Amino acid sequence: MGLCVVGLDLLTPSSSPLVSSHPFNFRLKAEARIASSTFTTCSAKVVNVDKPESKIVKENSVSVILLAGGKGKRMGASMPKQYLPLLSQPIALYSFYTFSQMTEVKEIIVVCDPSYKDIFEETKHKIQKELKFTLPGKERQDSVYSGLQAIDLSSELVCIHDSARPLVSSGDVEKVLKDAWLNGAAVLGVPVKATIKEANSESFVVKTLDRRTLWEMQTPQVIKPQLLRKGFELVNREGLEVTDDVSIVEHLPHPVYITEGSYTNIKVTTPDDLLLAERILSMSSGKSSE
């Protein structure tokens, strides 16, 4: 009686257009032959032909501007909110350490009042990034401009972040860096959950906005330095005021890509926000210890 012999070739070509979303892509080659007097054993082999994906954003090519000069009046505390303890560590140091551990980051420019420099300087032995300081300005855009003057001239991206957002993840930062490199400017954001209505000066509803097109902006906001400088030239020349960083290049105009981030990347501005951040961190540390 004859035997059906099946030979399997399992390959993992990364270029396969049909199943490229799977971690391993298999091409199955089956051969069958009928033999009346011979016996051939079945064999299978796995050949991984994937090559490591090269990062689009190069190592040591990003300058981080960490905005830490705000007053935080809504918190009602004796010090700016970004320096309040969050589970015994100043809020500003959470994102500071996140950036300091990323290979793409070359330097961190902290924009802060000189009286708080020591909080960051005491970490020098823990990080391997160049640390610089600049003074904050009257408005946010003035602080960003101050930081921009201090960046390394070889930097390919400027990553601007609010130090009051301690829970940003390195994964989200990597995504927005990549999108900024591809598009010139990108910002982390999340789709709006609540219904948003536009009102007039007398607090009557004018219309309900389509939330399917609305995004809540976060940070980091990442821009190529030459584009940011060009945007500042326009903003300063025309005396424009902007409330976030990518708005500067929107005025050029230049398209800004929205990178979907995480709802946990909250900005700590009120005591309730601080409690929420503590809870998120506690839950996160609990999961990691399981």
N, C-alpha and C positions, 0 to 999 in steps of 0.2 A: 504494500500500500504506500502511496506517495505522501510526502510531508510538505506542508505549506511553510515556506521560509520567509520571514519578514525581516528586512534590515532597516533600522531606524537611524536617520541622521538628524540630530537635534542641533540646530544652529540658532544663534541669537544676533542676527544682523540688525543694527540700529536703524538702518535705512529702509526697512520694510514699511511700505506705505499703508499696509492693510491693518497691521496690529501694532503700530508704533507706540501706542499708549501703554502697552504692557511692559513690565520690567524685563521680561524675557520673551523674545519673539521666536517662535519655532517654525521651521520649515520641515515638514514631514515628507520623507521620501520612502515610499514603500515598494519593495520589489517582491514578487512572489514567483516562485518557480515550482513546478511539479517534478519530483525526482523519484524514480522507482526503486533505486538501490543505493541512494546516497543520503546522508544526514548532515545538515548544516546547522550549527547553533545560531540562535538569534543574538545580535549584538546591538548595543546602543551607545552613542557617545554624545556628549554635550560640548560644543565648542562655543565659547563666548567671544564673539568678534566685536563687541562694543568697545569703543574707545572712551576713555574718560572725557566727559564734557568740559571743555575749557570755559572758564569764566569770562563773560563779556567785559566786566569791570576789572581792570588790572589791580594787582596788589599795590598798595601805597600810592593810590591815585586820587584819593578822596580827602578833601578838607571838610571837617565837621565844624560848623558854627553852632555852639551850644548857648542858647539864649538863657541867661540866668540873672538878668538884671531887673526883672519886674518887681513891683512893690507888693502885689498880692493883697490889696486892701479888702477884698471881699472875704478873705479868710478870717479877718479880725484878729490876727495873731500879732505877737510882739516882733516878729521877724518876717521877711519875705517867705511866701509859702514854699518855694522851692528848696528852702533850707530846713524846713520842719522835719522832724524825725518820722520816718515811715518804717515801722518795725525796727526801730533803733538806728536806722541809717538815713542821712539826709536825702530827701526826695531827689535832688539833682544828681546824686551819685549813681542812681540806678541806671539811667540811660548813659551816663558818662562811662560806666564800666562796660555796658553793652557795646558801645562804639570802640572802646579801647581793646576789645578782644577780636575785632574784625580785621581780617588781613587786608581788606580794601582800603581801610582808613590809614592815612599817613600822619595826620595831625588833628588835634582838637583845639579849637580856638574858643575859649570860654569868655563870653561877654558878661561881665559882672562888676559889681561895686568892689573896689580894692579891699574893703574890709572883710570880704568873704573869700578872697583868693586862697587863704590857708586851707580851706576845706578841700580844695582840689590839689593844692601843692603837696599836702600830706599823703597823697596817693601815688606820688611819682615813683616810688620803689615798687609799686604793684603793676604799673603799666609800662609798655614799651613804645609809646607814641610820643611825638613831640607835643608839648603842652605850651600854649600861648594864651595871653590875656589881653583883652581890649576893654575899653570903657563903654558902658551902655549909653544910648542916646535918649532924647526926650520921647520919641515914638519908636514903635517896633522897627519900622523901616530904617530909622537912624542907627539902631543897634545892629541890624543886619549889615548895613553899609560899613559900620565900624569894624565888624568882623571880617568883611570882605577885603578890607585894606591889608589885613594881616595874613592872608592865605599864601601858601607857597605858589610861586608863579608856574610851576610845572603841574599843578593839580588839574585834573580833568573834570572833576565834579565838585560842586559845593553842596553839602548836605546840611540843611538848616533845621534845628530841632528845638522845641520848647523843653526846657529842663523840668517843667511841671508835668511832663508826660513820662512818668517813670517806667511804665509797663510795656513800652514798645519792644517788639521782639526782633532779634537779629534776622530772622527769616523774612519778616516784612521789610526790614531795611534793605536787605539784599534785593528783594523784588523791586522796590522803588528806585534803587540805584541802577538796576538794569534797564528799567523803563526810561529813566532820565537819560541814560547813555544813548538809547535808541531814538529818543524823541526830542532831546534837548532840555525838556523840563517835565517833571512828574511829581505827583503829590499823593501821599496816602490818604485814603478816604473810605467811608463806609456808606452804604445805601441808607437813606433816611427811613426810619421805621414809622414815625408818627405822621399823622395828617398835618400838613402845613397850610395855613391860611394867610393870605395877605390882607392887611387891615389899613384903613385910612387913619387920618390924624385924630378922628373922633372915636376910634376903636371899633368901628363897624367893619364887618367882613367885606372885602372887595371881591375876592375870588379865592377858590381853593386851588392850590397848585398840585400838579401831577407829581406825586412823590416818586413815581417810577423813573423820573429824570433827575431827581434831587439826590445830592450826596453831601454828607457832612465831612468837612475837611479836617485832616489831622496833620501831624508832622511825624517824620521828616518831610520837608519839601526840598526837592533836589533839582538843581539847575546847573547847566554848564557855565563856567565862570565868565566866558566872554559874552554870553547871552545875558547874564545877570548884570554885568557892567553896562551893557548897552541899554538895558531896561532902566537902570538907575540914572543914566544920562538923561533919558526922556522924562522920568518921574521928577528929577530935580529941576530940570529945565522948565517944566510946565507946572511945577508946584503941586503935584498930585499927592493925595494921601491914599495909602493902601492898608488893608487890614491883615493881609497875609502875603507871603513871599512870592508865590507864583503869580499873584496879581500884577507884580512889577513887570513880568514879561508878557502878561496878557495885554498890556497897554501897547506893546510894540506894533502890531499884535503878533504873538507866537502861540501856537497850540500847546496846551498843557495836558499831559496824559494823567488820568486818575488810576492809580494802582489800588486795588481793593485791599484794605487792611483788616484790622481786627477791632471788634467792639470793646475789647479790654484795654485798648490804648487810650485810656481816658486822660483828660487834663484835670489835675487836682487844683480846684479853685475855691472850694467851699469845704467846711468840716464834713459834710456828707460825702463828698468826693474822697476825702482822706480815709473815711471808714470803709468805703467801697474798695479802694485800692488795697487796704490792709486785708480785706476779706479775699480779694482775688489772689493776692500773694500767698495768703495762708492756705487757700485751696490748692494753689499750684505747688507749693512745697509739700503738701500732704500727698498729692498724686505722685510726685517724684520720689517720695520715700517708700511708696508701696512696692 
